[in-house]
């Protein structure tokens, strides 16, 4: 660390009159090693779950609120983020953590300094691209000084590694792990009903429009008309964005000349039916399984208050994906799918019709669906790699009670 960086950090962390008192942490029960988590973002849930799976006696606590879906129950609130050096040293002394994990967080500089003094390893996980340091020189120096106290920086890609090097992180402390993504529960369905409908729809091309707002209905109708010109026995399943829209949606489909079955009326998708209208989105687990292609509604004409479905839902269940230009709800996931050739982006109603027609070819849809499944499941593998890296800092290398896997071997 440069002299200027050290001076800036000392000025920030030097003891002040009356400092050093800290609220006693509420420590998780047990005798196993303690890992403190700070931050959140998309990495929190997968990393915590992977750590818990690999080492059964592990205890996890938080420093400050940790944002993240589906955190394991054993993760307990531990302590507030210390604001000064004395409070940070008191927290380290009382909690005696085996390691600290920072998840997409602003660097808690007092905690970093105290951990460095006590020899506690700190792993910083960036689940997204590492941001460029464009702060004034003194703030950038503070950032670099804090980064230099991180034992290891885990980044998703080579571009982030290059930026970390530019910000002064030593090469030996940077590892490229791949993209961390939330591990989502696969949507369930009634297995008997799935088997019955699968047999009934055998040899028919089935595609799904999921979460469709009324503003997108004309585009979906035009797309299905185009699909029928390629595969005249194709069936479109439409799940409305709002349950209240089902009657209007069904009426518009019938007015377009399509033959419509309505789930709300217990209609069956017989051979002469061209569209099946779902009551709502509660049975999407069933429809994703039946459809080889899914249009994710709300990405062409977004509707306020109705977010689009998560793209990993159809990806996990073997459906190729088409989406519109609005990717704001799930930016990282859409970029991953796009980079893998696992999703088809369209910009207008006309290009939706072209994409839906193109994906009537079974081999094209199957390749996209396989790529999408690979992206959706890769997050679990990356989380396991990250957990192995973190546990390598703890005596026993994380093998006690775990799955006996080998240590981290690099990207």
PyMOL commands that set and color helices and strands:
alter all, ss='L'
color gray80, all
select helices_A, chain A and resi 3-13+43-54+85-95+109-118+137-148+158-166+171-173+191-200+214-230+243-255+263-265+284-290+311-316+328-339+349-358+362-391
alter helices_A, ss='H'
color red, helices_A
select strands_A, chain A and resi 34-39+59-63+75-79+99-103+121-125+152-155+174-176+206-212+235-240+260-262+275-278+293-296+320-323+343-345
alter strands_A, ss='S'
color yellow, strands_A
deselect
rebuild
show_as cartoon
